[in-house]
Amino acid sequence: MENPHEQVQNALLARIINNVERLNESVSILNNTLRVSYFFHPIIHSALD
């Protein structure tokens, strides 16, 4: 018989892993969007310097 606390911990860990994967995807999209924006809008670049 498996420990019920272990089952809860495994479920929580699975949720954390899933959320981190989704966060990583979102950050990658944001990074690419900022890279494109930085490349195509030099005015933004000079305003940030």
N, CA, C and O atoms as a Maestro MAE file, in Angstrom:
{
 s_m_m2io_version
 :::
 2.0.0
}

f_m_ct {
 s_m_title
 :::
 protein
 m_atom[196] {
  # First column is atom index #
  i_m_mmod_type
  r_m_x_coord
  r_m_y_coord
  r_m_z_coord
  i_m_residue_number
  s_m_chain_name
  s_m_pdb_residue_name
  s_m_pdb_atom_name
  i_m_atomic_number
  :::
  1 25 0.843 -1.186 0.000 1 A "MET " " N  " 7
  2 3 0.000 0.000 0.000 1 A "MET " " CA " 6
  3 2 0.883 1.242 0.000 1 A "MET " " C  " 6
  4 15 1.847 1.344 0.758 1 A "MET " " O  " 8
  5 25 0.533 2.166 -0.856 2 A "GLU " " N  " 7
  6 3 1.334 3.379 -0.992 2 A "GLU " " CA " 6
  7 2 0.944 4.392 0.081 2 A "GLU " " C  " 6
  8 15 -0.213 4.469 0.495 2 A "GLU " " O  " 8
  9 25 1.908 5.145 0.511 3 A "ASN " " N  " 7
  10 3 1.709 6.186 1.511 3 A "ASN " " CA " 6
  11 2 0.812 7.285 0.916 3 A "ASN " " C  " 6
  12 15 1.119 7.805 -0.156 3 A "ASN " " O  " 8
  13 25 -0.305 7.651 1.601 4 A "PRO " " N  " 7
  14 3 -1.190 8.694 1.055 4 A "PRO " " CA " 6
  15 2 -0.496 10.054 0.963 4 A "PRO " " C  " 6
  16 15 -0.806 10.851 0.078 4 A "PRO " " O  " 8
  17 25 0.440 10.317 1.872 5 A "HIS " " N  " 7
  18 3 1.181 11.578 1.802 5 A "HIS " " CA " 6
  19 2 2.067 11.607 0.559 5 A "HIS " " C  " 6
  20 15 2.253 12.651 -0.066 5 A "HIS " " O  " 8
  21 25 2.604 10.452 0.219 6 A "GLU " " N  " 7
  22 3 3.437 10.355 -0.983 6 A "GLU " " CA " 6
  23 2 2.593 10.596 -2.234 6 A "GLU " " C  " 6
  24 15 3.050 11.230 -3.185 6 A "GLU " " O  " 8
  25 25 1.373 10.094 -2.228 7 A "GLN " " N  " 7
  26 3 0.477 10.324 -3.367 7 A "GLN " " CA " 6
  27 2 0.182 11.813 -3.524 7 A "GLN " " C  " 6
  28 15 0.197 12.340 -4.636 7 A "GLN " " O  " 8
  29 25 -0.085 12.487 -2.407 8 A "VAL " " N  " 7
  30 3 -0.356 13.930 -2.445 8 A "VAL " " CA " 6
  31 2 0.879 14.675 -2.933 8 A "VAL " " C  " 6
  32 15 0.779 15.573 -3.769 8 A "VAL " " O  " 8
  33 25 2.046 14.302 -2.410 9 A "GLN " " N  " 7
  34 3 3.286 14.956 -2.828 9 A "GLN " " CA " 6
  35 2 3.549 14.738 -4.313 9 A "GLN " " C  " 6
  36 15 3.972 15.661 -5.009 9 A "GLN " " O  " 8
  37 25 3.303 13.533 -4.801 10 A "ASN " " N  " 7
  38 3 3.501 13.252 -6.224 10 A "ASN " " CA " 6
  39 2 2.549 14.070 -7.085 10 A "ASN " " C  " 6
  40 15 2.939 14.572 -8.140 10 A "ASN " " O  " 8
  41 25 1.303 14.207 -6.642 11 A "ALA " " N  " 7
  42 3 0.334 15.006 -7.391 11 A "ALA " " CA " 6
  43 2 0.751 16.471 -7.411 11 A "ALA " " C  " 6
  44 15 0.672 17.129 -8.448 11 A "ALA " " O  " 8
  45 25 1.195 16.980 -6.261 12 A "LEU " " N  " 7
  46 3 1.647 18.373 -6.200 12 A "LEU " " CA " 6
  47 2 2.883 18.589 -7.066 12 A "LEU " " C  " 6
  48 15 2.988 19.595 -7.766 12 A "LEU " " O  " 8
  49 25 3.804 17.655 -7.016 13 A "LEU " " N  " 7
  50 3 5.014 17.758 -7.823 13 A "LEU " " CA " 6
  51 2 4.671 17.745 -9.313 13 A "LEU " " C  " 6
  52 15 5.267 18.490 -10.091 13 A "LEU " " O  " 8
  53 25 3.732 16.920 -9.706 14 A "ALA " " N  " 7
  54 3 3.305 16.877 -11.109 14 A "ALA " " CA " 6
  55 2 2.698 18.211 -11.528 14 A "ALA " " C  " 6
  56 15 2.948 18.688 -12.634 14 A "ALA " " O  " 8
  57 25 1.900 18.815 -10.647 15 A "ARG " " N  " 7
  58 3 1.311 20.126 -10.949 15 A "ARG " " CA " 6
  59 2 2.388 21.189 -11.057 15 A "ARG " " C  " 6
  60 15 2.342 22.029 -11.955 15 A "ARG " " O  " 8
  61 25 3.361 21.160 -10.149 16 A "ILE " " N  " 7
  62 3 4.460 22.131 -10.183 16 A "ILE " " CA " 6
  63 2 5.243 21.993 -11.485 16 A "ILE " " C  " 6
  64 15 5.552 22.991 -12.136 16 A "ILE " " O  " 8
  65 25 5.560 20.768 -11.858 17 A "ILE " " N  " 7
  66 3 6.313 20.531 -13.096 17 A "ILE " " CA " 6
  67 2 5.531 21.050 -14.298 17 A "ILE " " C  " 6
  68 15 6.099 21.703 -15.173 17 A "ILE " " O  " 8
  69 25 4.246 20.765 -14.344 18 A "ASN " " N  " 7
  70 3 3.407 21.241 -15.444 18 A "ASN " " CA " 6
  71 2 3.386 22.763 -15.493 18 A "ASN " " C  " 6
  72 15 3.502 23.352 -16.568 18 A "ASN " " O  " 8
  73 25 3.237 23.403 -14.337 19 A "ASN " " N  " 7
  74 3 3.195 24.864 -14.303 19 A "ASN " " CA " 6
  75 2 4.530 25.476 -14.703 19 A "ASN " " C  " 6
  76 15 4.557 26.505 -15.378 19 A "ASN " " O  " 8
  77 25 5.629 24.866 -14.301 20 A "VAL " " N  " 7
  78 3 6.953 25.373 -14.678 20 A "VAL " " CA " 6
  79 2 7.158 25.229 -16.186 20 A "VAL " " C  " 6
  80 15 7.729 26.118 -16.819 20 A "VAL " " O  " 8
  81 25 6.701 24.128 -16.760 21 A "GLU " " N  " 7
  82 3 6.799 23.952 -18.212 21 A "GLU " " CA " 6
  83 2 5.998 25.026 -18.938 21 A "GLU " " C  " 6
  84 15 6.469 25.598 -19.921 21 A "GLU " " O  " 8
  85 25 4.793 25.299 -18.458 22 A "ARG " " N  " 7
  86 3 3.963 26.342 -19.074 22 A "ARG " " CA " 6
  87 2 4.596 27.714 -18.899 22 A "ARG " " C  " 6
  88 15 4.572 28.528 -19.822 22 A "ARG " " O  " 8
  89 25 5.162 27.982 -17.725 23 A "LEU " " N  " 7
  90 3 5.846 29.251 -17.485 23 A "LEU " " CA " 6
  91 2 7.032 29.402 -18.421 23 A "LEU " " C  " 6
  92 15 7.251 30.479 -18.977 23 A "LEU " " O  " 8
  93 25 7.799 28.335 -18.601 24 A "ASN " " N  " 7
  94 3 8.949 28.360 -19.496 24 A "ASN " " CA " 6
  95 2 8.518 28.690 -20.925 24 A "ASN " " C  " 6
  96 15 9.170 29.482 -21.606 24 A "ASN " " O  " 8
  97 25 7.429 28.088 -21.373 25 A "GLU " " N  " 7
  98 3 6.908 28.388 -22.710 25 A "GLU " " CA " 6
  99 2 6.510 29.857 -22.815 25 A "GLU " " C  " 6
  100 15 6.805 30.509 -23.817 25 A "GLU " " O  " 8
  101 25 5.846 30.377 -21.795 26 A "SER " " N  " 7
  102 3 5.414 31.775 -21.809 26 A "SER " " CA " 6
  103 2 6.605 32.726 -21.818 26 A "SER " " C  " 6
  104 15 6.597 33.726 -22.536 26 A "SER " " O  " 8
  105 25 7.615 32.425 -21.035 27 A "VAL " " N  " 7
  106 3 8.808 33.271 -20.989 27 A "VAL " " CA " 6
  107 2 9.543 33.218 -22.330 27 A "VAL " " C  " 6
  108 15 10.069 34.234 -22.785 27 A "VAL " " O  " 8
  109 25 9.581 32.060 -22.955 28 A "SER " " N  " 7
  110 3 10.213 31.941 -24.277 28 A "SER " " CA " 6
  111 2 9.469 32.786 -25.308 28 A "SER " " C  " 6
  112 15 10.090 33.471 -26.122 28 A "SER " " O  " 8
  113 25 8.152 32.737 -25.271 29 A "ILE " " N  " 7
  114 3 7.348 33.551 -26.189 29 A "ILE " " CA " 6
  115 2 7.595 35.028 -25.929 29 A "ILE " " C  " 6
  116 15 7.787 35.798 -26.871 29 A "ILE " " O  " 8
  117 25 7.594 35.432 -24.666 30 A "LEU " " N  " 7
  118 3 7.856 36.825 -24.315 30 A "LEU " " CA " 6
  119 2 9.240 37.247 -24.781 30 A "LEU " " C  " 6
  120 15 9.406 38.334 -25.335 30 A "LEU " " O  " 8
  121 25 10.234 36.395 -24.561 31 A "ASN " " N  " 7
  122 3 11.596 36.696 -24.974 31 A "ASN " " CA " 6
  123 2 11.679 36.891 -26.486 31 A "ASN " " C  " 6
  124 15 12.304 37.841 -26.958 31 A "ASN " " O  " 8
  125 25 11.055 36.002 -27.240 32 A "ASN " " N  " 7
  126 3 11.064 36.131 -28.698 32 A "ASN " " CA " 6
  127 2 10.330 37.384 -29.153 32 A "ASN " " C  " 6
  128 15 10.770 38.060 -30.083 32 A "ASN " " O  " 8
  129 25 9.219 37.695 -28.507 33 A "THR " " N  " 7
  130 3 8.463 38.897 -28.848 33 A "THR " " CA " 6
  131 2 9.295 40.142 -28.585 33 A "THR " " C  " 6
  132 15 9.324 41.057 -29.408 33 A "THR " " O  " 8
  133 25 9.966 40.181 -27.450 34 A "LEU " " N  " 7
  134 3 10.819 41.327 -27.137 34 A "LEU " " CA " 6
  135 2 11.994 41.419 -28.104 34 A "LEU " " C  " 6
  136 15 12.393 42.516 -28.495 34 A "LEU " " O  " 8
  137 25 12.546 40.280 -28.488 35 A "ARG " " N  " 7
  138 3 13.662 40.271 -29.440 35 A "ARG " " CA " 6
  139 2 13.219 40.860 -30.781 35 A "ARG " " C  " 6
  140 15 13.929 41.677 -31.367 35 A "ARG " " O  " 8
  141 25 12.051 40.446 -31.264 36 A "VAL " " N  " 7
  142 3 11.528 40.973 -32.527 36 A "VAL " " CA " 6
  143 2 11.237 42.459 -32.391 36 A "VAL " " C  " 6
  144 15 11.574 43.248 -33.274 36 A "VAL " " O  " 8
  145 25 10.614 42.837 -31.291 37 A "SER " " N  " 7
  146 3 10.297 44.240 -31.052 37 A "SER " " CA " 6
  147 2 11.567 45.076 -30.999 37 A "SER " " C  " 6
  148 15 11.618 46.169 -31.563 37 A "SER " " O  " 8
  149 25 12.581 44.575 -30.330 38 A "TYR " " N  " 7
  150 3 13.859 45.267 -30.198 38 A "TYR " " CA " 6
  151 2 14.513 45.425 -31.567 38 A "TYR " " C  " 6
  152 15 15.114 46.461 -31.854 38 A "TYR " " O  " 8
  153 25 14.399 44.404 -32.410 39 A "PHE " " N  " 7
  154 3 15.019 44.424 -33.734 39 A "PHE " " CA " 6
  155 2 14.294 45.384 -34.675 39 A "PHE " " C  " 6
  156 15 14.938 46.126 -35.417 39 A "PHE " " O  " 8
  157 25 12.948 45.377 -34.650 40 A "PHE " " N  " 7
  158 3 12.177 46.155 -35.615 40 A "PHE " " CA " 6
  159 2 11.813 47.559 -35.140 40 A "PHE " " C  " 6
  160 15 11.301 48.358 -35.925 40 A "PHE " " O  " 8
  161 25 12.064 47.867 -33.896 41 A "HIS " " N  " 7
  162 3 11.700 49.184 -33.380 41 A "HIS " " CA " 6
  163 2 12.898 49.815 -32.680 41 A "HIS " " C  " 6
  164 15 12.990 49.780 -31.453 41 A "HIS " " O  " 8
  165 25 13.817 50.390 -33.453 42 A "PRO " " N  " 7
  166 3 15.022 50.967 -32.843 42 A "PRO " " CA " 6
  167 2 14.717 52.145 -31.922 42 A "PRO " " C  " 6
  168 15 15.534 52.485 -31.067 42 A "PRO " " O  " 8
  169 25 13.559 52.767 -32.083 43 A "ILE " " N  " 7
  170 3 13.192 53.877 -31.192 43 A "ILE " " CA " 6
  171 2 13.070 53.364 -29.761 43 A "ILE " " C  " 6
  172 15 13.495 54.031 -28.817 43 A "ILE " " O  " 8
  173 25 12.494 52.187 -29.607 44 A "ILE " " N  " 7
  174 3 12.385 51.582 -28.281 44 A "ILE " " CA " 6
  175 2 13.776 51.326 -27.725 44 A "ILE " " C  " 6
  176 15 14.036 51.553 -26.544 44 A "ILE " " O  " 8
  177 25 14.665 50.853 -28.586 45 A "HIS " " N  " 7
  178 3 16.041 50.571 -28.161 45 A "HIS " " CA " 6
  179 2 16.699 51.833 -27.621 45 A "HIS " " C  " 6
  180 15 17.302 51.798 -26.548 45 A "HIS " " O  " 8
  181 25 16.595 52.951 -28.342 46 A "SER " " N  " 7
  182 3 17.253 54.176 -27.892 46 A "SER " " CA " 6
  183 2 16.580 54.738 -26.638 46 A "SER " " C  " 6
  184 15 17.238 55.384 -25.823 46 A "SER " " O  " 8
  185 25 15.284 54.500 -26.476 47 A "ALA " " N  " 7
  186 3 14.591 54.974 -25.275 47 A "ALA " " CA " 6
  187 2 15.013 54.184 -24.047 47 A "ALA " " C  " 6
  188 15 14.993 54.712 -22.935 47 A "ALA " " O  " 8
  189 25 15.396 52.921 -24.233 48 A "LEU " " N  " 7
  190 3 15.784 52.082 -23.102 48 A "LEU " " CA " 6
  191 2 17.238 52.288 -22.697 48 A "LEU " " C  " 6
  192 15 17.629 51.911 -21.592 48 A "LEU " " O  " 8
  193 25 18.033 52.871 -23.563 49 A "ASP " " N  " 7
  194 3 19.460 53.069 -23.245 49 A "ASP " " CA " 6
  195 2 19.693 54.211 -22.296 49 A "ASP " " C  " 6
  196 15 20.836 54.495 -21.940 49 A "ASP " " O  " 8
  :::
 }
 m_bond[195] {
  # First column is bond index #
  i_m_from
  i_m_to
  i_m_order
  :::
  1 1 2 1
  2 2 3 1
  3 3 4 2
  4 3 5 1
  5 5 6 1
  6 6 7 1
  7 7 8 2
  8 7 9 1
  9 9 10 1
  10 10 11 1
  11 11 12 2
  12 11 13 1
  13 13 14 1
  14 14 15 1
  15 15 16 2
  16 15 17 1
  17 17 18 1
  18 18 19 1
  19 19 20 2
  20 19 21 1
  21 21 22 1
  22 22 23 1
  23 23 24 2
  24 23 25 1
  25 25 26 1
  26 26 27 1
  27 27 28 2
  28 27 29 1
  29 29 30 1
  30 30 31 1
  31 31 32 2
  32 31 33 1
  33 33 34 1
  34 34 35 1
  35 35 36 2
  36 35 37 1
  37 37 38 1
  38 38 39 1
  39 39 40 2
  40 39 41 1
  41 41 42 1
  42 42 43 1
  43 43 44 2
  44 43 45 1
  45 45 46 1
  46 46 47 1
  47 47 48 2
  48 47 49 1
  49 49 50 1
  50 50 51 1
  51 51 52 2
  52 51 53 1
  53 53 54 1
  54 54 55 1
  55 55 56 2
  56 55 57 1
  57 57 58 1
  58 58 59 1
  59 59 60 2
  60 59 61 1
  61 61 62 1
  62 62 63 1
  63 63 64 2
  64 63 65 1
  65 65 66 1
  66 66 67 1
  67 67 68 2
  68 67 69 1
  69 69 70 1
  70 70 71 1
  71 71 72 2
  72 71 73 1
  73 73 74 1
  74 74 75 1
  75 75 76 2
  76 75 77 1
  77 77 78 1
  78 78 79 1
  79 79 80 2
  80 79 81 1
  81 81 82 1
  82 82 83 1
  83 83 84 2
  84 83 85 1
  85 85 86 1
  86 86 87 1
  87 87 88 2
  88 87 89 1
  89 89 90 1
  90 90 91 1
  91 91 92 2
  92 91 93 1
  93 93 94 1
  94 94 95 1
  95 95 96 2
  96 95 97 1
  97 97 98 1
  98 98 99 1
  99 99 100 2
  100 99 101 1
  101 101 102 1
  102 102 103 1
  103 103 104 2
  104 103 105 1
  105 105 106 1
  106 106 107 1
  107 107 108 2
  108 107 109 1
  109 109 110 1
  110 110 111 1
  111 111 112 2
  112 111 113 1
  113 113 114 1
  114 114 115 1
  115 115 116 2
  116 115 117 1
  117 117 118 1
  118 118 119 1
  119 119 120 2
  120 119 121 1
  121 121 122 1
  122 122 123 1
  123 123 124 2
  124 123 125 1
  125 125 126 1
  126 126 127 1
  127 127 128 2
  128 127 129 1
  129 129 130 1
  130 130 131 1
  131 131 132 2
  132 131 133 1
  133 133 134 1
  134 134 135 1
  135 135 136 2
  136 135 137 1
  137 137 138 1
  138 138 139 1
  139 139 140 2
  140 139 141 1
  141 141 142 1
  142 142 143 1
  143 143 144 2
  144 143 145 1
  145 145 146 1
  146 146 147 1
  147 147 148 2
  148 147 149 1
  149 149 150 1
  150 150 151 1
  151 151 152 2
  152 151 153 1
  153 153 154 1
  154 154 155 1
  155 155 156 2
  156 155 157 1
  157 157 158 1
  158 158 159 1
  159 159 160 2
  160 159 161 1
  161 161 162 1
  162 162 163 1
  163 163 164 2
  164 163 165 1
  165 165 166 1
  166 166 167 1
  167 167 168 2
  168 167 169 1
  169 169 170 1
  170 170 171 1
  171 171 172 2
  172 171 173 1
  173 173 174 1
  174 174 175 1
  175 175 176 2
  176 175 177 1
  177 177 178 1
  178 178 179 1
  179 179 180 2
  180 179 181 1
  181 181 182 1
  182 182 183 1
  183 183 184 2
  184 183 185 1
  185 185 186 1
  186 186 187 1
  187 187 188 2
  188 187 189 1
  189 189 190 1
  190 190 191 1
  191 191 192 2
  192 191 193 1
  193 193 194 1
  194 194 195 1
  195 195 196 2
  :::
 }
}
